[in-house]
Each structure stands twice: as C-alpha cells, then as structure tokens.
Amino acid sequence: MTSTKPSGQDPAPKPKRRRFTPEYKLRIVAEYDAAPAGDKGAVLRRERLYHSHIIEWRQARDAGALERLTDHRTSPARPKKHPAEAENDKLRRQVERLEKEVAKRDAALEVLGKTHALLA
C-alpha cells in the first residue's frame, strides 16, 4: 500500500511556545477579575488560557513580585552558558551516570563471585 504522506517531510511545523509579558499578565488578571461570573470562561477561551494561568499570575501579583511574572526559564534575558561550560556540565552528568552503572555492575559481579565460590 502506498503512503499519502511525502516521506521525510514533517506535515506541520513545530509550534512555538507562547510568551507572556508582565503587562499582558496583569491586564488579563484584571480583566478576568472584573468579568462577571458567567463571562470569566469567555475571557479564558478568547485568550486561549487556562484557569491555572490566572491563579499563578494573581498570586505573583499579590506577592508584589512583578519580576516574578516573567518566565525566567524562557525569558530572553536569561543568561546563556558559555559553550565550554555547557559541554563540561554535560560531560560531568555523563561521568556521574557511568560511575553509577559501573558501581551496579561491580555489585552484581561481587554477588556472582560469592555465588560461584559458594557453589564451587
């Protein structure tokens, strides 16, 4: 049977993650809070948001942390690591993982050796 999809091509581009400015967050929270009970869902649908967004943004606003309203994980102001430092971190994690695997193998070999000595 032949495929209708062209091979090697992704039919849709990968969607980009949305980013919200602190001003947008404050405006939406204020609009949501001012909306009558029946219209709150309409605000969320129009903006394609979840109620959890409003809760998180309101808590940050009430805590007086306007800078907390920006997502520091995706913010363009996030400092980038130097490529050598990023490579060092990657290699360090790899070494730790491999050391754990070696420790597991050593423990298994020790048990195997004791079992062999016991049966011999």
Disulfide bonds with the S-S distance in Angstrom:
none
